[in-house]
Structure formats: C-alpha cells, structure tokens
C-alpha cells in the first residue's frame, strides 16, 4: 500500500475534527494544523506498522464494514479507486489494531465490581416508564378532513379505551399500527418533546387529548405506569462490570498509544 494514498483522507478527517482548512496558508490555525498532522501521521503510521508486525490481515468482511462506515465521507473527496481502496485498508488496520489493544486490558475482578456497585448504588435506578399505545394521522399539508378524522377517533376512544388497538391497526399511519399502536414501556428521551410531555402527564388508563406535531395528529394511551425503582442487582452489576471494562480498555489504549509515539 502506497503511504501517500491514504493521507488525503486522514488530513481531511483531521481538518474536520479541528474545524480548519488545511490550505489556509501562514496562519496560527494552519500552523496548529501542521503540528497536529505531523503527530497524526506519525501515530497512524506506527499503528499500522504494529498491526502488520503481528501479521494482521483484514478480512473481506472487515473491509466491507469500513467501506460502509466511510461511504458518505469518501464521496466528498475526489479520490481515485486505488486511493479509496488504500484508505479502506488503512482505516481497517487502524480500527482492528486498536480494538485488539483494547481487548488486552485486564478484566475487573468481581470484588472490584461489587465494591463499585455498593459505592454508587443510588445511581442504578430504572427511571419512570409508561406502557403506551400510539395512534397517528399524518397530514403533510394539514388538509381539511385529517383533523376531523383524529377528533372522531378520539371521541370513539373516549367511549371505550379497549377499541384503541383495533382503531390504531385500521387507521394509524405509525409503524406501530401493525401491533395495534403498541409502543410498550417508554421512558423519557424517546418521543418528540410534545408527546413526551403529554404522555408523562397521563394517569394509568387515561387517553390523551389530540396532540399536533410536525408529523400530524397524535393520540396516546397510557395503560400502565412503572415508577422509578432500583435495577435488579444482577443487571446493575452487569452495567458496572461493563463500565469498568470500558474504562480499563480506554486507559489501556491511551497508554499503548503514548508508548508507541514515544518509541517512534
């Protein structure tokens, strides 16, 4: 692989990260970019060399994953087919080598996991959730008739909540219509802000008023409320285990990169 073939992409990616133009001439921003690029080039070259030294050969599947991840970015650059393949090979080697380094980090022992859990037990709370159904009538131009339809459906539902699944399946434009409007357990941060506000003001078994968003008109049914409660211990311990492992992997990778730079 020609070393120059992957550099245009790496320089462009660094410039995007630093929010600067690498062709800006003699400015402080340009000087900062040049220093950053010298370090980045040295680091990427060293990482690839380390990968090759241990005989890493990216599989076709790994290359294809990289290709899919970079498709949009590579379309912005006027690269030849040869350069594109070089970038894909280079970036795959970088990713797989760094993943391999991370996997060398020692796993936290169970005593450490338990100690961390007990020190931060209050943080492992399952937030309030609502078991909900949704009915949507879309109206891209808010045509007359669509609002009348949602109001008619609302009147029918107020006379019997048990009709919600059937009416959602028949009339809703939301993908949940296939499941009778079922959204299941919904926490905060999932829905449009307007819908979230409405849903979390409902009592169990209560139907919302008609709510408008840019998508159209909505009806929400809150079937059950699950109040905040501690996570089951095993679930919380698994989260702690994963968080500690991620922290160790990140630390281990940073240390490896620092040692790599120091030796090149």
N, C-alpha and C positions, 0 to 999 in steps of 0.2 A: 504494500500500500504506500503510495507516494504521500509523504508527510504534508505536502502543500495542499493536497486535495481536500482535506477535512478542515483546513484552517479558516476558510472564508465563513463557514457556518459557525465555528467556535467564536471567531471575532464578532460576528453579527450577534450571536447569543449574548456575549459579554456586554456588548454595547446596549442591547435591550435591557439587560439587568441594571446597568449603570445609568440608563436613560441619557445616553450621549451619542453623538455622531462621531464615529472613528475617523472621519475625514475632515475634522474641524480645524486643522492647521495648528498654529502655535498658540494655544490657549491653555489655561490651567486644567480645564476639563480634559483636553486632549492629552496633556502630559500625564494626568491621572490615569487615563485610559491606557496609555502606552505601558506604564508601570504595571497596571493590573493585567494587561495582556501578556507581558513578559512572564509574570508569575503563573498565569493560567496556562500558557503554552508549555512552560516547563513542567507544571503539575500534570497536565493531561498526557504529555509525552512519557513521563515517568510512570503513570498509572498503566498505560498501555504496555510499556516495557515490562512491568511487573506481571501483567496478565500473560504476556507472551512467554515470559521466563518460566512460568509454571505450566506452560503448554495449553493455555485456554484457547479453545476453538469454538466460536459461537455457532450454535445450531441454526438451521434454516428457520426454525420456529422463533428463536430469539431475535434473529434479524428481522423477521416479519413483524414481530411485536414492536421493534424500534421503528420500522418503516411506518406503521400505523400511528405511532405516537408523534412522529415528526412530519407527517404528510402536509399539514397546513403550513407549518413553518418553512419547509423546504420549497413550497410553491411560491413563497415570497422572494426567493433568491434565484438568480439566473445561473443555475449550476448545470453542468453537463451531466449526462447519465453516469459517466465514470466518477465524477465528483460526488454525486448523490450516493452511489454505492460505497464510496470511501467514507463518507460521513456516517452512513448506517453502520458500517463495520466498526468504525472508530467509537461511535457512541454506544454500540452494543458492548464492546470490550470495556469501556469505562464503567457502564452500569453493572455488568456481571462481575467485574473485578471488585468494585466497591461493595456489591451485595455479598460476595464471598468473604471479604474482610469483615463485614458486619457479623456474618454468621460465626466468626471465630470468637466473638465475645463470650465470656463465660456466662452461663445462665444463673439467675439469682437462686439461692437455696430457699427452702421452704420456711426456715426460721426468719430470714430477711423479709420474705413476702408477708408472713404473719405479723411481724413487728410493724411494717409499714402500714398494713391494713388497720391495726389497732390504733396507730397514731393518727390516722386520717379517716376513721370510721364514719364520722359525720358527713364526709364528702360523698359517700356511696349511698345516695338516696335516689330512688326511682321517682322522677317528677310526676306531677298530676297528669293523668291521661283521661281522654274521653272516648268511649266506644261509640262510633258515629256512623251515620249514613249521609249521603250527599246526593242532591238532585240538581242538575244544571240545565238551563235552557240558554243556549248561546244565541247571540244577536249581534253579529259583526257590525251592523249598521243600526241596531236598535229599532228594527222595523216594527210598525204597529202590528199588534197581534201576538208578538212574543211575550210582552209584558202581561198581556191579558191571559195568556196561557199559564204563566207561572202563578198568577194570582188565583186562577181557577184551581190549579193543582194544590195550592196552599189551602184553599177552602175545603177541598175534599180531604186533605190530610188532617185538618183540624177536627174533622168529624170522625176520624179513625186513624191513629198512628200506624196500625197494623197494615195499612194499604201502602206504606212507603216503598217497600221492596218491589211490589208489583208495579207501582206507578213509575218508579225510577227505572226499572227494567224496560218499560214501554216508552217512556218519554225523555229520559235524561240523555244529554249529549256528552256526559262524562264517561270515560272508560270504565268507571265503577258500575255503570249501568248493568254490565254483564253479571255482576254479583248483587243486583238489587240495590245499588248505591252504597254498598258496604265499604267503608274505609278502615274499619277495625279500630284498634286502640291508637289514638292520635295524641301526640304531645305537642308542646309549643315549638314554634320554629319550622313547622311543616307546611302549613297552609298560607294562603295570602293573608296579610295582616288583617284585612277587614273580616275575613272569615274566621280567623283565629279569635279575634275579639268577640265575635258573635258566639262562637261555639263554647268558649270558656265562661260565658255568662249564663248558659243554659243550665237548667236543673235536669236531673235524670228523667228521661221520658218526655222532655219538652221539645217542641218544634220551634225552629227559628222563624222570625219574620223574613220576608223576601229581602235578600241582600244583593245589591248590584256591585259588580266589579267590571274590569275591562273585558272579561270573558263573557259576561252576560248576567243572568239572574240565578241566584242560588237559594236552595232550601237545605237546612241542616237539621238532622235529628240526633239528639244526644240520648243514647239508650242507657248507658251506664257511666258512672264516674268512678275512677280509681284514684284515690287521694295519694299524696306523696307518702312513700314508705321505704324503709331500708331495703336495699337489694339483698337477696338471699346470699348468705355468707360465701358459698362456693362461687357464685357469679362475681361477687365483689373481689374475692381472692384471685380469680382468673384475670380480672381487669388490672389488679395491682401487679400480678405476675407479668402481664404483657407490657404495662407501663415501665416497670423496672427493666425488662429486657430491652425495650426500645431505647431507653436512656443509656443503657450499657453499650448497645450497638452503636449509637451515635457518638458516644465518648470514645469507644474503641476505634471507630473510623477516623475521628478527628486526630487522635494520637498517631495512627498509622500514617495519615497524610502529612502530619508535621515531620515525622521521622523520614518519610520519603523525600520531602522537599529539602530537608537538612542534608541528605546524602547525595543530592543531585545539584 
